[in-house]
Amino acid sequence: MIIQDILAGFLMISGVIFFLTTAIALLRFPDFFSRMHAASKCLVGGGISIIFGLIIQEGISPLSLRLLLLIIFLLITTPVVGHALTRSAYQYGYLSEMVQDDMKDLKAGNDSND
């Protein structure tokens, strides 16, 4: 039991550290695209770490199955939402201080893959 509690506590604390890293990155990074990248990566890592800690703390139960489904939901939806937000910001024209615009040709309609 003590190892289970230590492992669960470690995972929950690491999840909180991921969330703290996300908060710092949102304040420190210079543009929207960098902030979205940090937010989508760290929020997935932090959320999964905390939920895994809860699964270990709870043991095998119906609640653990629901938490596992929540992890799958996080893995699917968070990257999709991050991609949708950054793509819509790009298409809207929000290009603050980008060094290189690799999608310039695609935005102008000059698709070279045709």
Secondary structure as UniProt FT lines:
FT   HELIX           2..28
FT   HELIX           32..58
FT   HELIX           62..92
FT   TURN            96..97
FT   TURN            102..103
FT   HELIX           104..107
FT   TURN            108..109
FT   TURN            112..113
//
